[in-house]
Amino acid sequence: MERYRDYNTYLRERFGERVQKIPLDAGLSCPNRDGTLSHEGCIFCDRLGSGTGAFLDRGFSINKQIAEGRIHLRKRYKVRKFIAYFQAFSNTYAPVPRLKEIYDQALEQKDIVGLSVATRPDCVDGDVLRLLSSYRNKVLVWLEYGLQSAHAKTLERINRGHDAACFEKAVLTAREWGLNICTHVILGLPGENRAMMLETARFLSRLPIQGIKIHLLYVTKGTPLAEQYERKLFRCLERDEYVDLTVDFLERIPPQMVVQRLTGDPGRAELLAPDWARDKLKNLMLIRRRLEERDTWQGKKYEESRGGWTNGPENPQGRRCLTPEKAVSHHRPE
């Protein structure tokens, strides 16, 4: 029995073979770092902006990053098709001509069959969405929005710089353009208990979201979160707690939602805590085992009567909504 809808299976269903993401750094910034909102960034975000650092540290072009990623992934997974994954910082935070330039550069390569763009919900507008939607007839397109939590106090505490209403508005606007939405959430954020984390699951289940990445909260060097951790202002989840919370979360999201991630994947050199976060394979194995032990699965406690959407990836049909106003985008001047 498949107990959750995993990303690899979804890609095999679509392409008939394994497909791998190549993480890319386009050298863009973030309104939460360049002074538009703040200079501090989210408290958990390190200097690489949740990315690989290939552009930042070595000055590699998009083509060079793809070439290096292709060599590594072909050797490890024997794959022939790839998704260009713009990962670091906010990858819609630039003028549209600049965005088109970097997206086109990645997609000009024949073995790139998808485009995945990670960003913030306050860094999109109609022009950006029009550009992303224009690629839909050529490749698979996913737009990844960071939310982390549905709770206002938590978002303020982690210095997120936007609220859940901004996120909801951005999701609805993007769906009007037919884009697949993947959202990022973090379990174990300071000040949150189990009930709060599961309320985030319920909040997301009521929106037309096609994919999700569930991350554990881990602490990396050089971040405001690291300072708080060293001052013992919060504690990290124990592994068993995280496993149970992840299973609880999966039970409450729609069964058709594609689960693109179930845990974090921190760099070993930068990680401060928890130490168990280093063993990604064991963490995934324990989550799968817990699903079996509890005889449960994704969506088991999801209630469509709560107003959840039923549309899945590549299928924008569903409950009709009014077109929201344009979301505000803060573009860094060139």
N, C-alpha and C positions, 0 to 999 in steps of 0.2 A: 504494500500500500504506500503510495506517495503521500506523505503527510504535510508537505507544503509545496507550493509551486516555485521551484527554484529557477534561477536565471539561466543556467546552462541548458536545462531541459527546454525552456522557452525558446532559446536561440536555436537549438537543434530542430525543434518543431518548425521554425521559420525558415532556416537555411539548409536543413538536411544534414548538417555536420556541426562539429564544434567550432565556435567562434570566440575569439579572445579580445578583450579590450587592451589597447595600448595607451597608457596614461601619458598625457601631454601637458606641458607647461607653456602657455602662450605669453608669459611675461606680463600679464595683466595685474591690476591691483584690486582694491576693494574699498568701498566707501567707508567701511569701518576701520580702515587703516590710514587712508590718505588725508584724513581730516574732515571729509564731508560729513561724516557722522561722529567719528572719533579717531584717535591715533592708536588706541590700545588694541583694537580687534576683539573678537570673541575670546573669552578667557582661556579656552582650550586650544586655540589655534596657534601653531608654531610658525617659525619664519618661512617655512615652505608652503604655508597655506593649504595643508592637507594634501600636498602634491608630492611629486617625486624629486623636485629640485633640479631636474635635468637642464632646464633653461637657465634657472637662477644661478646655479653653481658652475656650469660649464659652457654656457652660452650657445647651446645647441639650437639649430633651427628646427622648425616643425618637421621638415623632411628628414633631418638627421635623427631626431627623436623617434620617428616612425621606423626608420631603417634599423636602429639599434633594438627597438622593442620587437620588431619583426624577427630578427635573428634569434633573440632570446626565447620568444614564445614558440617559434617553429621548432626549436631544439627541444623545448620542454614538453610541449603538448602536441606536436606534429600537426599544427593547424595551418590552414591556407587562407582563412578569411579573418578580418580584423575590424574592430570598431575604434574609431578615433575618439578618445575620451579626454576632453579638455577638463582637467581635474583641479589644478591649483588655483586658489583664490576665486574671483568672481568672473566667469568667462563670457558674460554679456556686458561687462563694464568697460566699454570703449565705444567710440563712434561706429555706426553701422558699416561704413566702408572698411574700417580696420577689421571688424569682426568677419566680414565677408572674405577679406583677404586671407585670414588665418584658417577659416573653415574650408575655403576653396583649396588652399594649399594641401590640407590633409586629404580632402576628398578626390583630388586629382589622381590618386594612386588606385589602381584597378582592384587591388585586394582589400581595400577599405570599403566595407559594405554597410557601415553604420556610423552615426555621429551622435555622441552623447556629450551634453554640455552642462556642467555643474555651475550653479550660480546662486544668487540670493533672490528672494521674491521681490525685493525693492529695486532690482537692477534690470527690469524688463519693461518694455513698452510695446506699442503696436508695431513700430518699425523693426524692432528686434525679432518679434514673433513672426512677422511677415517673412523676414529673411530665413529664419529656421524652418518655417513651414514650406518655403520654396524648395527645400531639399527632400521633401517627403516622397516625391515621385522617383527619386534616384536611389536613396538609401534609407535604412531604418533610422529614425530620429527619436531621441529621448532628451527631454529637458529635466534636469535634476535640480530641485529646489531644497535648500537647507531650511528646516524648521527647528528641529532638535526637541522642542517641547511646545505644547499648546497652551502653557500657563504663563500669564503675563508676569508674575513675580519671578519665575525662573528665567524668562527671556531678559528681563531687566538685570537679574543677578549675573547672568553670563555675558552681559553687555552685547546682546544680539543686535540691537538697533532697529528692530521692527517688531510688530506684534502678530498674533495669529490671524487677525483680520486682514492684514496686508498679504499674508501667505494665501489665505482663502481666495482673496480677490485675484491674485496672480494665477492661481490654479484655474479658476473659472475663465479668466481671459485666455490663457494658453489653450484650454480645451476648445474654445471657440475657433481656434486656428487648427484644430485637429491634432495637436501635439500630445505625445505620450508623456506623462508626468511621473517622475520618481521622486519621492521625498526622503530626506534623511532625518532620522531621529536618534537621540542618544538616551540610553538607559543608565540611570545612576547619577544624574546631574545633582549638584549640591542643593539640598533643601527639598528634594522630591522623594515621596514615598511611593509604595506600590500602587495605591489608589490613583495618585496623580499620573503616574506613567501609563496606567491602563486607560485613563480618561483621554490621554493623547491618542491612544489607539482608536478609541470610539470617535473622537473628533475627526481623525483621518478617514475612518470608515464611512463617514457621511459625505465625503467629497469625491469628485470624479478623478481619483488618483489610480494610476495603472501599475505603479511599482513602488517598492520601499527598500530602503537600506537601514537596517537596525545596527547601531554601533554601541559598543560598551564605552563608558567614560574611562579613558585612560589619561595619565598625566605625563606630559613630555617636558623636557628641560626648556628653560627660558620663557615660559608662559606665565601669565598671571595665575593660572590654575596651579602651577607648580609652587608658587609662593603661598597660596592658600593651603595647599597640601602640607607643605613643610611647617606651616603654623598650626596644623591640625584643626583646621576650620571645617573639614569634612572628611569622610572616609570613602574609599573606593569599595565597590561591591566585591563580595567574595565570589569565587567562581560558581558555587552552587546557587547562590542568590541570582546571579545573572542568568544562568541556565533556566531556572524556574520562571523568571520574569520574561525571558524571551519566548518561552512556550506560552505563557499567559497572554502576551502581546499577540502572538500568531493566532491564537484562538479567536481574537476579537477583530481581526481585519478580514475583508472580503476574501473568499476562497480563490477568486480569479486574479487577485493582485499578485504581481510577479515579485518574488522576494530576491532582490539583487545582492543582499548582504545580510549576514546574521551575527557578525561580530566585528570588532576592530582589527586593524592590521598595522600596529605601530612599528616604526623603525627601532631596531634593537638598541642602537646607540643613543637614541633620544629618550627612550622610555624610562620613567621614574617608578611608576606604579599603575596598576597592580602587576606583579611579576608574572602571574598566570596568563596575562594577555599575550605573552610571547608565543604561546603554543596554540596557534589558530586551528590546526587540524584536530587537536584534542578537544578544543572548545566546540567545534562543529559536531564532532562525534558525540559529545555529551548531550548537546541539544537534541540531536536525532534520537539518541537513546531515551532521553526523557519523554519525548513525544510518544515513543513506543510504550514505555513504562506506564504512562498515564492514559494510554489508548486514546490519544487526542490528535487533532490536526488543525491546520490553518482554516479559520472560519467556523470552527465548531460552535463558538458562542457569538458569532456575528448574527445580528438580527436585522434583516432588511426592513422590518417594520419601523426601525429607528430612522429611516429615511436614507439609507445607504444607496449608492449608485450601483448599477449592475453592469455598466459597460467595461470592457477590457481593453487591452492594448490594440492599437490599430483599428479600433471600433469606436468612433466618437459618438455614435448614437446612444442615447440614453435619456434620462429625464431632461427636459428642455429647461434652459435657464436664460435669463436676460443677459445681454452683453454688458459687462461692467464697464465703467470708465477706464481709460488707460491707466495702467499702473505707472507710478513715477519712477523714472530711471535717472540715476546720478552718473553721468558720464565723466570720466577723467579726461581733461583736456590734453591734447597731444602736445 
